[in-house]
Amino acid sequence: MDTLAIAWTSLGQDGSGNGIYARVFDATTGANMMAEFRVNEYINNGQMATSICAISEDSFAVAWESNGQDGSGYNINAKVLSVQASSTTPNSFFFLPPVSPEGISGYGILFLLSSLGTSIILFMRKLKKHSP
């Protein structure tokens, strides 16, 4: 079965600031395969800047910014989910979360580590499909 996963930032739905939500559809018929679900576990402050990519026929990665989750201001979290919404533990990084597939075994996240004056330092972290 072909599936389509969609993730978005929702204002106030998780009881605090913004939250990250997703839903999986049958790509052929458009029918819902499951109810909408919250991706982020941490709900204080705001989560935003959602990015999603397919990793395999039955899994996808969602990345997002989270404010204050690790005590250092903004950081990036990512979660790999199956089309049944089971997941691995989120990974924390720093800022700006475009996520892209890296072959069939993983995904990559581009992030901004710091901004020093007029310099911007970008990093890419490659992760295996089921890495914590």
C-alpha positions as CSV (number, residue, x, y, z in Angstrom):
1,M,0.0,0.0,0.0
2,D,1.3,3.5,-0.9
3,T,1.2,5.9,2.0
4,L,1.6,9.6,2.4
5,A,2.7,11.1,5.8
6,I,2.1,14.8,6.5
7,A,3.5,16.7,9.5
8,W,2.7,20.3,10.6
9,T,3.0,22.8,13.4
10,S,-0.2,23.4,15.3
11,L,-0.8,26.5,17.5
12,G,-1.9,25.7,21.0
13,Q,-3.2,22.2,20.3
14,D,-0.8,20.5,22.7
15,G,-1.9,22.7,25.6
16,S,1.1,25.1,25.5
17,G,2.7,26.9,22.6
18,N,3.0,25.2,19.2
19,G,3.1,21.4,18.8
20,I,4.1,19.0,16.0
21,Y,1.4,16.8,14.7
22,A,1.2,14.2,11.9
23,R,-1.2,12.0,10.0
24,V,-0.8,9.1,7.6
25,F,-3.0,8.7,4.6
26,D,-3.4,6.0,1.9
27,A,-1.7,7.7,-1.0
28,T,-4.0,6.0,-3.6
29,T,-7.4,6.7,-2.0
30,G,-6.6,9.6,0.3
31,A,-8.3,7.8,3.2
32,N,-7.0,8.3,6.7
33,M,-4.9,5.4,7.9
34,M,-4.9,6.6,11.5
35,A,-6.0,9.5,13.6
36,E,-3.9,12.7,13.8
37,F,-1.2,12.3,16.5
38,R,1.3,14.5,18.4
39,V,4.9,13.9,17.4
40,N,6.7,15.9,20.0
41,E,6.7,14.6,23.6
42,Y,8.0,17.8,25.3
43,I,5.1,20.3,25.3
44,N,6.5,23.3,27.3
45,N,7.3,26.5,25.3
46,G,7.0,26.0,21.5
47,Q,7.9,23.5,18.9
48,M,8.0,24.7,15.3
49,A,9.7,24.6,11.9
50,T,8.5,21.1,11.0
51,S,10.3,19.1,8.3
52,I,9.4,15.6,7.1
53,C,10.9,13.1,4.7
54,A,10.3,9.5,3.7
55,I,12.9,7.0,4.7
56,S,11.4,3.8,3.4
57,E,8.0,2.5,2.3
58,D,6.8,2.2,5.9
59,S,8.8,4.9,7.8
60,F,9.5,8.6,7.8
61,A,11.5,11.1,9.8
62,V,10.1,14.3,11.3
63,A,12.4,17.1,12.6
64,W,11.5,20.3,14.4
65,E,12.8,23.1,16.5
66,S,12.0,23.1,20.2
67,N,12.4,26.1,22.5
68,G,14.0,25.3,25.9
69,Q,13.7,21.5,25.8
70,D,17.4,20.9,26.7
71,G,17.9,24.1,28.7
72,S,20.0,25.8,26.0
73,G,17.4,27.7,24.1
74,Y,16.5,26.4,20.7
75,N,17.4,22.9,19.7
76,I,16.4,20.4,17.0
77,N,14.6,17.2,17.7
78,A,13.9,14.4,15.3
79,K,11.9,11.3,15.4
80,V,11.6,8.3,13.0
81,L,8.1,6.9,12.8
82,S,6.5,4.0,11.1
83,V,3.3,4.4,9.2
84,Q,1.7,2.9,12.4
85,A,3.2,5.8,14.4
86,S,5.6,3.8,16.5
87,S,8.9,5.7,17.0
88,T,12.4,5.8,18.2
89,T,13.7,8.2,20.9
90,P,14.0,11.8,19.6
91,N,17.5,13.1,18.9
92,S,18.5,16.6,20.0
93,F,20.6,19.0,17.9
94,F,20.5,22.8,17.8
95,F,18.6,25.0,15.2
96,L,17.0,24.9,11.8
97,P,15.8,21.4,10.9
98,P,15.5,20.7,7.1
99,V,15.5,16.9,6.9
100,S,16.3,14.8,3.9
101,P,16.6,11.1,3.0
102,E,20.0,9.5,2.9
103,G,19.5,6.4,0.8
104,I,17.3,3.6,2.2
105,S,19.0,3.3,5.6
106,G,18.8,6.7,7.2
107,Y,18.2,10.4,7.0
108,G,20.2,13.7,7.3
109,I,19.4,16.8,9.2
110,L,21.0,20.2,8.4
111,F,21.3,22.5,11.3
112,L,22.8,25.8,12.5
113,L,25.1,25.3,15.4
114,S,25.9,29.0,16.1
115,S,25.9,32.4,14.5
116,L,29.1,34.3,15.3
117,G,28.9,37.9,14.1
118,T,28.3,37.7,10.4
119,S,29.4,34.0,10.2
120,I,26.9,31.2,10.1
121,I,28.1,27.6,10.8
122,L,26.0,24.9,9.2
123,F,26.3,21.2,10.0
124,M,24.8,18.1,8.5
125,R,24.2,15.1,10.7
126,K,23.5,11.7,9.1
127,L,21.5,9.2,11.2
128,K,20.7,5.6,10.7
129,K,17.0,4.7,10.4
130,H,16.6,3.4,13.9
131,S,19.3,5.3,15.8
132,P,18.3,6.9,19.1
